[in-house]
Amino acid sequence: MSEGSRSIVSVGWLAAHQNDPDIVVADVRWYLPT
């Protein structure tokens, strides 16, 4: 997946689950460089 696609998916998840801390934490972890 390209960085652009990941960014779009991450924004979508944050928007859809902004009130779900577990989802937000998982998304942030996945988005960080490895």
The 8 nearest C-alpha neighbors of each residue, nearest first, counted from 0:
[[1, 4, 5, 2, 3, 6, 8, 7],
 [0, 2, 4, 3, 5, 6, 7, 8],
 [1, 3, 5, 4, 6, 0, 7, 30],
 [4, 2, 6, 1, 5, 7, 0, 8],
 [3, 5, 7, 1, 6, 2, 8, 0],
 [6, 4, 2, 8, 3, 7, 9, 1],
 [5, 7, 9, 3, 4, 8, 2, 10],
 [8, 6, 4, 10, 9, 5, 11, 3],
 [7, 9, 11, 5, 10, 6, 4, 12],
 [10, 8, 6, 12, 11, 7, 5, 13],
 [11, 9, 13, 7, 12, 8, 14, 6],
 [12, 10, 8, 14, 9, 13, 15, 7],
 [11, 13, 15, 9, 14, 10, 16, 8],
 [12, 14, 17, 10, 16, 11, 15, 23],
 [13, 15, 11, 12, 17, 16, 10, 9],
 [14, 16, 12, 13, 17, 11, 18, 10],
 [17, 15, 19, 13, 18, 14, 12, 22],
 [16, 18, 13, 14, 19, 15, 23, 20],
 [19, 17, 16, 20, 15, 23, 13, 22],
 [18, 20, 16, 22, 21, 17, 23, 13],
 [21, 19, 23, 22, 24, 18, 17, 16],
 [22, 20, 24, 23, 19, 25, 26, 16],
 [23, 21, 25, 20, 24, 19, 26, 16],
 [22, 24, 26, 20, 25, 21, 27, 13],
 [25, 23, 27, 21, 26, 22, 20, 28],
 [24, 26, 22, 28, 23, 27, 21, 29],
 [27, 25, 23, 29, 24, 28, 22, 30],
 [26, 28, 30, 24, 29, 25, 23, 31],
 [29, 27, 25, 31, 30, 26, 24, 32],
 [30, 28, 26, 27, 31, 25, 32, 33],
 [29, 31, 27, 28, 26, 32, 9, 5],
 [32, 30, 28, 29, 27, 33, 26, 25],
 [33, 31, 30, 29, 28, 27, 2, 5],
 [32, 31, 29, 30, 28, 27, 2, 26]]
